[in-house]
């Protein structure tokens, strides 16, 4: 059989017209789906990514993650807030110029951080000193009580 541990599906992750940082996690009690949701929440909180989570449980089945649920595999969908829908969705004006780049970066970091934590199979409590700024220059002052490859990687990403 397949060795699918879980799926993190990213769909429509670059539009936040009102800049409220809201995104949705669609999950269900299928396979590792609820654990995946919890890992996403942990990464968002631990690294102060700054996104505002809306949990949909049971989540919608309108994206690629649903086919994994149908086969009993854990999966989640990360997607823009449906109450702030992209006005150019599937039109000729659905172009990169309408991206909210900071929002896109945050959702990408959230997914990459979660995937990295799961890929390295680390269940670590990572503690670090809060930093005053999230600019790249301020990351050099980050100190961590955990010296694993995982925390080093995430510190460089976040």
Secondary structure, 3 states (H helix, E strand, C coil): CCCCCCEEEEECCCCCCCCCCEEEEEECCCCCHHHHHHHHHHHHHHCCCCCEEEEEECCCCCCCHHHHHHCCCCEEEEEECHHHCCCCCCCCCCCHHHCCHHHHHHHHHHHHHHHHHHHCCCCCCCCECCCCCCCHHHHHHCCECCCCHHHHHHHHHC
